[in-house]
């Protein structure tokens, strides 16, 4: 019996909001503290480096998505342009990295919305709720993303206004604070901040659910990226100039702490609502993206075949979504927020390295952007990956090796059976 197919229901606006829901929520309330701890005010340079690398990756993803409008993102592109092993490494890196991102977003939501001591149970409940939203169809995912993005951007605007109104410490931007972490610290902050930009991948992984994907997906990726970059730049300056780099590094909620300096009694509630909404928006889109990549990998039997199923009524990869949700719940129970961000960045940087290599190989009508962008993106991914905190690098290498071993053993078993 033929499995039902995914349906093309999303337009340009839907795709942009899904990407924004991932990027705006994926780091704007969570990533400043570890980045400031690594680089001080130099995180602003790190943000610029992360944005340059991310733009190279975004254009590579857009170019590939136009040529291969299918589910799976760089997993599918790597297989088509470079071969099955490249595709597997990209897909596995994406799945493990984005499952860690899901855990980070669930924990961020709980940090802002849950009573003390209830953070992990609330994070688990959020994962279950948003998995159910995704289950009932991709148009519901897009509709929820629109609402969440509007709420979170409104809260950020209020928080930034409040922060700027509070004034600045005199020493927040000096040669000493900019160079506090040295070159290595700035690169490490860039690797951590890259976590914030990776949401455009969610658009590419939904290539079988977007109308006119060859036109819509490249445009949506670039539009969502540019909007997110502007938001991050403004928030970074507001947080650093209000609190100073040391206070940002030690804060568990730097955006809320910066806004609180204004003395406005109501601002804390607004920021917490916005942070909760942004985290939920990111989690919603992340679960959708991970499940689509897992679905594509299962279709090629690079993951267990039972994940290759589409719900007959709702037309979503429901088994892959349930498997992704189960893995996220496990991580929520085991990891902290900073560890999840570093591990996620490693997996996603590996994914985009493959995207840049695949886009570099494209020729003729498939080429839309300069080759230099793919070179910058590819080299940047490798540099940022190896300068992440060593714990994240070691954990990432181990988990990637486990995936490679699994595929090698599966292929060996298939050869023996033949």
N, C-alpha and C positions, 0 to 999 in steps of 0.2 A: 504494500500500500504506500503511495507517495505521500511524503510529509507535506503539510500545507506550507506555502511560501510566505516570506515576509512581504509586507505591502508598502508601496511608496505613498506615504501620507503627509510627509513633511515638506514645507516650503522654505524659502530663504529666511524669513523671520523666525520660524521655528528652530531652524538649525543654528542661527546666531544666538538665540536665547539659550539653547542647550549648551553651546560652547561657553557663553558668558556665565551661565549657572555653574559650570565646572571651574572656570578660571577665577571668577570673583570670589567664590566660596572656598576654592582650593588652598588659599594661603593668606588672604588679606587680613584675617583675624588670628592667624596661627603662626606665620612664618617669621615675623619680625624679631622675636626674641632669640631664636637660635642663630639667625643671620647677624644680629647685633653682637651676640656673644663671640662670634667668629671674627668680625671685622670692625666693630664699632660703627662710627659714621661712614666708614668705608663700604658699608653695605650698599650705599647709593651707587658706588662704582660697580659693586657686585650686581646690583639690579640692572645697570646698563649692559654689563657683560651677558647676564642671563637673557636679557631682551634680545641682544644681537644673535646669540646662539638660537634662541627660541624662534626668532623670525626666519633664520635659515631653515630650521626644522618645519616651521609652518608652511613656507613656500614649497618645500620638498613634499610635504603631505598633500598640499593642494594640487601640485602637479601630478602626483601619483594617483590621487583620488579621481581626477578628471579622466585618467586613462583606465582605471580599474574601479568602476562604481559598484563595489560589492562589499559585503560585510567582512570585518576582520582587520581593516586598516593595514598597517605595515606588515602584519602577518601575511596577508594576501599579496601585497605589493612585493615583499621580499621573495616569496615563492615564485612569483611571475618573472621578476627581473633577475634574481640571483640564484634561485634554487631552493629546494625544500629545507635544507639545514639553516640557511639564513632566515627564511621565513619562520621556522620554529623558534630560533633564538629571539627574534623580534617579538613573536607572539607570547612566548613564555615570559620574557622580560616585561611585557605590558601587563600580562595577567597578574604576576606576582607584585609588580610595582603598584598597580592600581588597586589591588586588594588591600595593600598597605595604605594607599591613599584613602580608601573607603573607611578603614579603621581610624585614620587620623581625623577625617571629617566627622565621623560618629562621636569620637572623643571630644572634638572641638565643640560640637553641638551640646554635648552633655556638660562640658565645663561652663558654658554660659546659661544653660537652661535647667540644669538639675540641682536639687538640694544637695548640700554637702553629704558625702557618703553614698549617694545614689547615682554617681556618674556612670559607672559601667552598666548597671541595669537599664538606665535611660538610653545609653548608647545602643545597647542591644535592641531595645524596643524601637528606636528610630530606624535601624537596619531592617527590621521586620516590616514596619509600616511602609517604607519606601519601596521595598521589594514587592509589596502588594500593589502599590500604585503602578509600578512598571509592569506587573503581571497583566493589568487590564488594558494594555495597549500603548503604543508609542505616542499617539496623539495626547493621551492623558499625561505622559511624561513631559511632552513639550508644553502643554498648558500649565502644568504645575511649575515648570521652569520659568515661564513668563512671570507668574505671580511672585515667585521667590526672588527673582532678579530685581524686580521693581522694589520690593520691600528692602532688600539688602542694600541696594544703591541709595535709596532714600535715607536709611540709617547711617550709611557711610558719609553722605553729604552732611548730615547733622553732626556726626562725630568730628569730621574734619573742621567744620565751622567752629565748633566748640573748642577744639584743640588750638586752632590758630588764634582764637580770642583770648587764650590764657597767657600769651606771651611766650618767650623763649629763654632758656638758661643761656648765660653769656658765652659758654664754652662748648656749645653743642657741635659746632662745625669749625674745627681747627686742624692744622697739620697733624697734631698729635692724635686727635680722635679719628681722623680719616685713615691714618696709617697704623692704628692700634694693633691690628692683626697682621700687618705686613702683606706682601703679595699673596702668600699662601692663604691667609685668612680671608682676603677679598675673593679669591677663587672659590674657597669653601663656601662663603656666603652666596656666591653666584650659583653654585650647585644646589644649595638649599632653596634659594629663591626660584630656581628653575621649576621646582615643584609647583609654583604658583601659576606658571604659564602653560602647563601641559594640557589644559582642558580642551584645546582645539582638536585633540585626537579623538574626542568623543564624537565630533561631527563626522570625521572620516570613517570611524568604525560602523557608522549607521548608513553606509552607502547604498544598501538595498531598501532603505525606508525613506529616501529623499526623492522628491520629484525632480526630474531633469538634473541628475546628479553631476553631470559633466560641467554644467554651468553653476549650479547652486553651491556645491561643496567648496570649490576654490574661493568663491566670493565670501561665503560664510566664515571660512577659516580666517581669512585676512581681516575681515570686519571685526570679528569677535576678538582677535588678538590685539588690534590697535585700540579698541575701546578698553580692554583689560589693562594694557600697558599704561594708558593715561590714568586710570583709576589707581593703579599701584604706585605710580610716581607721586601722585598727590598725597596719598595716604602715607607713604614712606617719609616724605618731608614733614608732614604734619606730626607724625608720631615722634620722629627724632627731634624736631625743633621744639616740641612741647616737653618731652621727658628727659632728653639727653640720652646718649647711647648706653650708659651704664644702667640706667633705670629701665630702658627698653629690654636690655639683655636679661635682667632679673625678673621681668614681669611675666605673669601667666596670661594676662589679657591686656596687651599694650594699647590696643585701640581704645578700649574702655577706660584704661588708666589715663590716657592722654586726654580724652574727652572730659573726664572728671575734673581735670585741672581748671576747667572753666568755672566750676562752682554751680553750674546749672543743675538744679535738683532733679530734673526729669531725664537728664541725658543718659544716665546709666541704664534705665529701663529701655530706652530707644536703642542704644547700642547692643544690649543683650538680645533684644528681639531681632535686630538686623544680623547679628552674628549667628544666632540660631537659624535664621532663615537662609543665610548664605551657606552655612554648613550643610543644611538639608538639601539645598539646591545642588551643591557639589556632589553630595552622596547620591542623590537621585540620578544624576547624569553618569556618575562613575559606575554605579551598579549596571546601568544600561550598557555602557561601553565595555566593561569587563565581560558581561554575559555574551555580547555579540562576538567578541574576539574568541572566547571559549567555544561558542557555537561554531565559528568558522574553523577552529582548530579540530574540533570533534568531527566535523564534516570530512576533513582530510585524514582522520584517525590519528592525529598528533596528540589528541586527548581522548579519553574513553568515549566510545561511540554512542553511549546512551545520552550524552549531552547534545547530540545532533537531533533535536526535536523542536518543532514549532507547534504552539498550542493551536488546536483546530478552530477555536472561536476567536481568541484574542490576537493571534498571529504574532506571538512573541516567543523567543527561545526560553521557555519556562523552566526547563530542567537546568540549563546553564545559569539562569538567574538564581535558582534555589541553591545550586552548588556554590556560586559566588557569595551569596548571602551567608551560607554556613561557614565559609572560610573567613569572612569578615568578622563574624561573631567570635570565632576562635581567637583571632588576633586582638580584638577588643578586650578579651579576657586576659591577654598575656603581655601586651606591649604598652609603652607610654607614648605620648604624642610626639616628642622629639625623635625618638627612635623610629617611629613610623614614617616621619617625613624624610629622614635620611635614607632609609631603605627604599622608600618609594622613588626618590630621586634617582637612585642607582638603576633600578629596573627600567624606569622610563627613559633615562639617558641612553641605555643600551638599545632600547626600542628605536629611538630616533637616530642613533648612529646607523642602524640598518636602513632606515628611511632615507637618509642622506646618500648612502652608498647606492641604493636602488635608484633614486632620482638622478644621481650623477650618470648612470648608465643610459638614461633615456635619451633618445635622439629624434630628429625630425619633428613632425607635428606634435608629438607628445611633450616637447620641451616648451615650457612657459616662462621660466625664470633663468637668470644667469647661473652658469656653472659655479661661479665663485660663491654663491649663497650655499650651495651644497657642501663645498669644501669648508667654508667657515662653520657650518652647522655640524659636519662630521667631526672635524678636529676639536671643535668646542665641546661636543658631547664627551669625547674621550678625556679631555683635560678636566672637565668638571666632575666626571665620574670618579677619577682617581684622587681628586682632592677633597672628596666628601669625608666626613668623620670616619676613621679607620674601621670602627665597628660596623658601620653601614656597608663599607666596601667588602669586608670579610663575609658578612652575612649574605650580601648580594652574590658574591662569587660562589659561595657554597650552594645557595639555592639554585642558581643557574646551572651549576654542575650536576645537581640532582636531576633537573629537567633534561639535560643532555644525556645523562646516563639512562633515564627512563626511555627516551626515544631510541637510543642505540640498542637497548635490550629488546624493545618491541620490534625493531627492524630485524634484529638477529632471529627472533622467534618466527617472524614471517618468512624469512629466507629458509629456515629449517623446515617449516611446514610445507613450503613449496617443493 
